[in-house]
Amino acid sequence: MDLQFMNWKPDADVFGEAAGLAFGSRVLDLVVTHGDKTFPWEVVDGCDSIASGTAASADEARRAAETAGRRAFIRAA
């Protein structure tokens, strides 16, 4: 099985961007909210937040969310 990445797209529901990671039947949602000078990010598994943080830029927040998502799959393996 391969890790699949669904690219970042604008998402009005989160006031920012969302992407996805999938491995087998498990799918993680990656979310970045655009704020004033801070960019909260979150990795969601179903309805559970499994990782989150705050970054100084949208690019940094996207990288952090992607890294946390990949780490979640590694821990589960």
C-alpha positions in Angstrom: 0.0 0.0 0.0 1.1 3.5 -0.7 0.6 6.7 1.3 -1.7 8.9 -0.8 -1.8 12.7 -0.4 -4.8 14.8 -1.4 -3.5 18.3 -2.1 -4.3 21.5 -0.2 -7.4 23.3 -1.3 -9.3 26.3 0.1 -12.0 25.3 2.6 -14.5 27.8 3.9 -15.6 25.4 6.7 -12.2 25.8 8.4 -11.5 29.4 7.3 -8.4 28.3 5.5 -7.2 25.2 3.8 -7.6 21.4 4.1 -5.8 18.4 2.7 -5.8 14.7 3.3 -3.6 11.7 3.8 -4.7 8.1 3.2 -3.1 4.8 3.9 -5.3 1.7 3.3 -8.7 2.4 4.8 -7.5 5.1 7.2 -7.8 8.8 6.2 -6.5 11.8 8.1 -7.7 15.3 7.5 -5.1 18.1 7.6 -6.4 21.6 8.4 -4.8 25.0 8.4 -6.8 28.0 9.6 -5.7 31.4 8.4 -5.5 33.9 11.2 -3.9 37.3 11.9 -0.2 36.6 12.2 -0.8 33.0 13.4 -1.8 29.9 11.5 -3.3 27.1 13.7 -3.0 23.6 12.2 -4.6 20.3 13.1 -4.6 16.7 12.1 -8.0 15.0 12.5 -8.7 11.2 12.5 -12.4 10.8 12.1 -13.7 13.1 14.8 -10.6 13.0 17.0 -7.8 15.7 16.9 -4.6 13.7 17.0 -2.1 16.6 16.6 -2.2 20.4 16.5 -0.1 23.5 16.8 0.4 27.0 15.6 2.8 28.4 13.0 3.9 31.8 11.9 3.0 31.2 8.2 0.6 29.1 6.2 3.5 27.3 4.5 5.0 26.4 7.9 1.6 25.2 9.2 1.0 23.0 6.1 4.5 21.4 6.5 3.8 20.8 10.2 0.5 19.2 9.6 1.9 17.0 6.8 4.7 15.9 9.1 2.4 15.1 12.0 0.1 13.1 9.7 3.0 11.1 8.3 4.2 10.4 11.9 0.8 9.2 12.9 0.8 6.6 10.1 4.4 5.5 11.1 3.4 5.1 14.8 0.3 3.0 13.7 2.4 0.7 11.5 
